[in-house]
Structures are given as structure tokens and as C-alpha cells.
Amino acid sequence: MRRRWLEIILWLLIAAPLIFLLRHGLSFEDRIVSTFGTTLSMTCVVIMLNLLLAYPAGKRIALHDGRATHLFELLISLPLFTPIILISFGLYFGFIRTGLSDTFLGVALVLLLPTLPYSVRMFANGFSAIGEAMLEQMVNFVPGRVRRFFLLTGPMLESTIQSVVLFVTVITISQYALVTLVGGGVVRMISLEAFPLFSDNDREAGRAIVWMLLLPAMLYGIQRLLFQGWKYLLRRHLG
Amino acid sequence: MWRGDVRPAALLISCMLISGFYFSLRETTLADYRQLFKDPNFSDSLFLSFYVASTSTILSLLLGLLFARVAAKHMFRGHALAVPLFVPHIGAAYLALLYLSDVPIIAPHEASHVSLILTYVYKELPFIFFYLTPVYTRIDRHYLELAGMFGLPRHKRLWLGEGIFLFVPVLEVALIVFAFILFSYEVPALLGVTQPKMLGVYAYELYTTGDLSSQPVALASTVVVTFFFLFIVAGFAWILRPFRLRLTRGIGR
């Protein structure tokens, strides 16, 4: 009984503010839609880069105990403890030289700074939860690397990949300073629309926020669907 | 190689951090640092940032630990706490603007900064909860029973049965959250007062607004703040090192 009350009170405290927002409705102006497109593609690119880089890194950290691995692990978690916005002032000078300033790719790269450390940690936890013995067993079962990923490792890491996708999405879409500093206003993300509206306390702000809140839920839903399909195919393949 | 590789990720991150730091260092002269240290707004914003970051961290840490403890004993699963994870930080700040604006002392743009702290608790409490719950559930209950068998007083029992195992993860997550709040820009820019500003807002405005001559001062602040905080983190790591080794390898081995 006490437990149920705790749940109900928590739900009210946490979720209620969000429900009232839905009355604002959505707007489909051209500019908002194109910004939304950029945001969506940026988020997808950052998620993909995160998965590609964090998967092997997390695996190595979970399975190795060497001095070099520890050093690299420390390097990867450095952005958690450094002022990334301040670092990006200087980074912009470097990006100008390499032609990455004010480009989509440059923003995608700089967005890895606040996201990649978390992803690597999550993958390391995921792999150590599966355990070295189990991973070795899996190599015996399915020797092909790609096949093994699709048949065993991928589905077993479902919850890890889910949290990575959610975290990366939420962090990516709420970056305003990094995107303006490195994207130079050319790369327009939803936060660039929302931030000025919020700071002026504009009535239109409600619409921007609904978009911002929908995006993580949407990507999370898409990712859930993909996993369902994956597991469905797997079951058919095995059964 | 099926055992993975850390190098690509580490290389990318360190390249970006080093080039950012290098250019900040190169574009500044000693005079810029002197100007930075003479600016009273800089020290004010340092104090404010420490105040906001430490209060929010401590509050969300205490609540997160409490909830994680309850969750580990299977009294509740904490699904509701997952909701703020879906809300971006700017979104959370907007919620504070929307719902707290008419409340007297804790409203946004008040010198008490309570709305700022509440927003961070709303966002970081779930993070801490989901970080610590697996740690809590993994603790072997037998240690607590053993401590009980020896008839130790309650505080000693808790420390030996749970505290020791939580010590390192708690400090780790606290440091992550603390640094995140300390250097953030978006939320304090929306909810903070015009003077004093949080560190991120102070540096960002120094860099973007006004004339180009203040840009080097902003870069100087990068160098100072980065060094300062890395020093703190290195200190923590040094203190925790023996602790960590003993815990992961097992005592006496």
C-alpha cells in the first residue's frame, strides 16, 4: 500500500507538468519543419557515431585491465570534468583551420564531447554485465563477427543501446551554446529556435517545447520498434 | 579483434580537447589573465557556480540514494523517475519558467536561485537514481547480516554493509553531476539573474557579446577553470586510488 502511494505521488510530481503542455498543440511552419529536419538528422548522426565509437571502447574497458586501457578510459571520461563550452571557444579556432567550423560535421563532432563519455560508460557496464565467460562462449557458438552481433551480442545489449539512444538524444537537442559557437548559426537546431523564445517568455514558446519533448519520445519509440523487428526476425531465423 | 578497441574514441576526444585547450592558451597573453583576475564578476560567478552546483548535487544525491535504497529492497521500481530522462535540460528550464514564475521567493530570475536548483534536482535526481540502483542491488546482503551478527551499532553496520561499496560510485556520480552543473550554460542563462552570472554564462557572454578585445579574457577563463577543476579531480582520484583498488581486487589479496 505504501509503495503504491509513493509511486502515485512521484508520478504526479514528475509527469503532471508535462501533461499540461500538450494543450499548446504543434505548429507546422516551414522554418520549424526544416529546423526539425536538421535536428533529426543531427541526432541520428550523433547517435550512430556514438554507437560506432562507444561499442568497441566499452568492450575493451569491460574486458581488459591493462594500464593503457585505464589511461584511455580516463582520457574518454575527461570531457565530463572539463568545461566543454569554454573548450569549444578554442576548438573553434582549430575547426576554422580544418574547415569544420559552421558545418554539420563539425557540430556533430563537437556534440560527441558531452555524449561519448556517457555512452562508453554504458557500453562498458553492459559488457561487464554479460561477462567475459559468456562472451567467450558466444565466440564458440557463432564464429562470424557480423553474424554474432546480429544473433547474440546485439539483442543482449538491447537495454544498453536503448539508454545510449535516449541519453544522446536528450543531450544533443538541448545544446544551445555548443551549436551556436561551432555551428555559427548556420546549422539550425531546434534549441536555436526554442532558446530565444524561452528567454523572452514568448507565448509561442509552448509550441517549441512540445516539439522538443516529442523528439526523444519519438526516437525512443522508433528504436523500440527496430528492436522488436530485429527480435522478430531472429525468432523466425532460429525457429 | 573481438575484444574491442578504445583508441578511436580516446583519440577523437583527446584531439578535440587538446586542440581546444591549445588554441585557448595560444591566443591569450599574461595581461588577459591579469584582467580576468581583476574582474570582480569572475570571482562572483565562481562563488555562485560553486554554491548552485554543490547544493543541487547534494540534494539530488541524498534523494537519489534514498530512492535507490528503497528500490533495491524491491519496495518500488521507480518508473516515474524515468520521465525526466526524456526531458531535455532546456525543456526542464522552460517548465520552471512556466510553473514557478508566480511563486515569490523561488521564482526564476530571483537572487535565491532556488528555481535553478530545483530544475537541476528534477533532472539529476533520476540520473543519480539510475546510476546507483544497480550498484545498490549488486551489494551482497550478507555483509549487512555479518555486521549485525557482530552486534555493531547501526551507523557502523550501515557503513560496513553498504557504505563502503557505495563510497566510490557515489563520489563518482557526485563529481560528474557537480561538474556538469558547474560548467553548464543553457539552464542558468534561462533562469539566472543578470548579476552575478554562473560561470558558463559569464564566459559565453564575454566571448560572444561586446568587442573582440574581451575574447582573449574568455579564453583565459577557459585555461584557468580547466586547470582548477582538473586539479580537484586529480586530487580526488589520488585519494580514492587505494580505496578503489582494495574494493575491486578484494581486501587482502
Interface residues (C-beta under 8 A of the other chain):
Chain A: R2 R3 L6 E7 L10 W11 L13 I14 A15 P17 L18 L21 L53 A54 Y55 P56 A57 G58 K59 R60 I61 A62 L63 H64 T69 F72 E73 L75 I76 L78 P79 L80 F81 T82 P83 I84 I85 L86 I87 S88 F89 G90 L91 Y92 F93 G94 L109 V110 L112 L113 L116 P117 V120 N125 F127 L135 V139 R145 L166 F167 V170 I171 I173 S174 Q175 Y176 A177 T180 L181 S191 A194 F195 F198 S199 N201 A205 I209 M212 L213 P216 A217 Y220
Chain B: W2 R3 G4 D5 V6 R7 P8 A9 A10 L12 I13 S14 M16 L17 S19 G20 F21 Y22 F23 S24 L25 E27 V70 M75 F76 G78 H79 A80 L81 V83 P84 L85 F86 V87 P88 H89 I90 G91 A93 Y94 L95 L97 L98 Y99 S101 Y122 P134 L175 I176 A179 F180 L182 F183 S184 Y185 E186 A189 L190 L199 G200 A203 Y204 Y207 T208 Q215 A218 L219 S221 T222 V225 T226 F229 L230 V233
